[in-house]
Amino acid sequence: MKHKSIIIITIIAIIIASLISIHIYNQTMNQREGSESTYTTTTTTITPFNPYTEEVKETIANSTRIRIFSGSLYFDNLFKNHYYVFTSQGLSLYTGKNFYGIFNAMEYPGYYFKTIDLSENETNIVLIVNISSTGVLDYSYKIVFENTKTGSKLSWPLMRSTNTTIIKMDISTIGGPGKYRLYLYGWIYTGSDIVTINWQIDYRLPKK
């Protein structure tokens, strides 16, 4: 009889502990669902395009949307120890004899690699641009934003010391909300016949 009582008490204790655990779990989930301050939604798409590939992720946290575009540019059959400039075709061999003429590469039509559609609430943007490369001994990069309607542009040289550039941009100065093309301008000096340029652009926007 004593053993039966112990078994009954043990079963009752287990049931009570289970009910308490379920209650605590439901409270926690309700708090998470009711709070707008800590949740994350990520979507990923990969678009193959030679020499360009891209992965897109969007994260929502607190009152900010952080959209991350990362990808790479791949070029092969290049000449080692030569200068190349970015053009609409990707990379073009620089054949000028004057070394300082290479800096005119900033005036070449840069390589287009993306269009971003910015809505009405997306005029003040913080861009974090990170570019790294393999097979490159020297380089100079510049990123350009172009309004597709007005043709107005904003441009920034990219940092060489850290490979990371933080840009605070107000697109109302070049036409406001709409679609914007991103270009990569500049030049590289090759250390290999194969070059890969990896890039990531984070841009932070108000949450819709």
RAMOVEN-V483192 format. One record per backbone hydrogen bond with DSSP energy under -0.5 kcal/mol. CO is the residue of the C=O (numbers start at 1). NH is the residue of the N-H. If there is no record, write none. Layout:
# RAMOVEN-V483192
co->CO nh->NH
co->CO nh->NH
This chain:
# RAMOVEN-V483192
co->1 nh->5
co->2 nh->6
co->3 nh->7
co->4 nh->8
co->5 nh->9
co->6 nh->10
co->7 nh->11
co->8 nh->12
co->9 nh->13
co->10 nh->14
co->11 nh->15
co->12 nh->16
co->13 nh->17
co->14 nh->18
co->15 nh->19
co->16 nh->20
co->17 nh->21
co->18 nh->22
co->19 nh->23
co->20 nh->24
co->21 nh->25
co->22 nh->26
co->23 nh->27
co->24 nh->28
co->25 nh->29
co->26 nh->30
co->27 nh->31
co->28 nh->32
co->29 nh->33
co->30 nh->34
co->31 nh->35
co->37 nh->62
co->45 nh->56
co->46 nh->48
co->47 nh->54
co->49 nh->52
co->51 nh->74
co->52 nh->49
co->53 nh->72
co->54 nh->47
co->55 nh->70
co->56 nh->45
co->57 nh->68
co->59 nh->61
co->59 nh->66
co->61 nh->64
co->63 nh->207
co->64 nh->61
co->64 nh->66
co->65 nh->67
co->65 nh->205
co->66 nh->59
co->66 nh->68
co->67 nh->69
co->67 nh->203
co->68 nh->57
co->68 nh->70
co->69 nh->201
co->70 nh->55
co->71 nh->199
co->72 nh->53
co->73 nh->197
co->75 nh->195
co->79 nh->82
co->82 nh->190
co->83 nh->94
co->84 nh->188
co->85 nh->92
co->87 nh->90
co->89 nh->91
co->90 nh->87
co->92 nh->85
co->93 nh->95
co->97 nh->99
co->98 nh->101
co->99 nh->102
co->100 nh->103
co->101 nh->104
co->102 nh->105
co->103 nh->106
co->104 nh->107
co->105 nh->108
co->105 nh->186
co->108 nh->110
co->110 nh->112
co->111 nh->184
co->114 nh->182
co->116 nh->118
co->116 nh->180
co->118 nh->178
co->119 nh->122
co->123 nh->125
co->123 nh->171
co->125 nh->127
co->125 nh->169
co->126 nh->204
co->127 nh->129
co->127 nh->167
co->128 nh->130
co->128 nh->202
co->129 nh->165
co->130 nh->200
co->132 nh->198
co->134 nh->196
co->135 nh->191
co->135 nh->192
co->138 nh->189
co->140 nh->187
co->141 nh->158
co->142 nh->185
co->143 nh->156
co->144 nh->183
co->145 nh->154
co->146 nh->181
co->147 nh->151
co->152 nh->147
co->154 nh->145
co->156 nh->143
co->163 nh->131
co->165 nh->129
co->165 nh->167
co->167 nh->127
co->167 nh->169
co->169 nh->125
co->169 nh->171
co->170 nh->173
co->171 nh->174
co->171 nh->176
co->172 nh->175
co->178 nh->118
co->179 nh->148
co->180 nh->116
co->181 nh->146
co->182 nh->113
co->182 nh->114
co->183 nh->144
co->183 nh->185
co->184 nh->111
co->185 nh->142
co->186 nh->86
co->187 nh->140
co->188 nh->84
co->189 nh->137
co->189 nh->138
co->190 nh->81
co->193 nh->78
co->195 nh->75
co->196 nh->134
co->196 nh->198
co->197 nh->73
co->198 nh->132
co->199 nh->71
co->200 nh->130
co->201 nh->69
co->201 nh->203
co->202 nh->128
co->203 nh->67
co->204 nh->126
co->205 nh->65
